[in-house]
């Protein structure tokens, strides 16, 4: 009788040999051990930084999340009065603070203005930064001087710049209204009218943000090969066509990064709002981060639970935005 079809010839009819294992495969634990044994020096160098960041960021984050699940306020937290130690009496209440924030009108109205503030600031800052970067990327007289002067607002500490703008916006003694008065125009209530106050804080934040945007985009422009522009010009492409087909695609990777960073910074831009208007007049310019600060430090009794709740919601909103932003970039072929 002949040998059965499909038998394991050469191995006594046994099972076929297992496929060879490629280097790098295995369990996650095995990969981690191999990585640690191979790159132990790098891990040793990084470990102190990771520990410090974990302590500085991790503990406040965990503490904030815990407080957002309680009814903690100034009257029931642990505190000292003279030599007497009063223990904490706040209680765990679950997600009640989140339900109150999301169903109440204050959070949604503040979120609406925060989104308007962020979109306006980022879009105007990007447009002005791109325009200035294009101008300074050309060979013009005094280019180094212009670059230095345009970077100056970025070099000045933020609180100094905001106080200077507060002086300029003063309704009675401010330089802006004095200039308008010299032209026969009535004084503008820059910081005392809700509409003008919103315009004013956006203008200050744009003034502070344009230098960073300009420097980043200027670096991106200088990385685009000049031969592409020369070839396009020889082919008869006009200035707009060169900008649309060479400049914008060449700046895509830089633009995606600076837009993301600018969005996060603007969404949490505490100094401009707090130092310029303190959220006023009324609550007209209050953004989420300044309102969270107000809960914790300005109202009485100070509401630590509500402040922590708003802080956690801000973190969640930014994480959702970053995830969506990353997904959109991946669909467009960008790696981020």
Secondary structure, DSSP 8 states (H G I E B T S, - for coil): ----TT--TTTTT---------TT-S-HHHHHHHHHHHSHHHHHHHHHHHHHHIIIIIHHHHHHHHHHTB---TTTS-EEETTEEE-----B-TTHHHHHHHHSHHHHHHHHHHHHHHHHHHHHHHHHHHHHHHHHTS--TTHHHHHHHHHHHHHS-HHHHHHHHHHHT-TTT-HHHHHHHHTT-----TTTSHHHHHHHHHHHHHHHHHHHHHHHHHHHHHTS-HHHHHHHHHTT--HHHHIIIIIHHHTHHHHHHHHHHHHHHHHT-HHHHHHHTTT-STTTT--HHHHHHHHHHTSSS--HHHHHHHHHHHHHHHHHHHHHHHHHHHHTT---
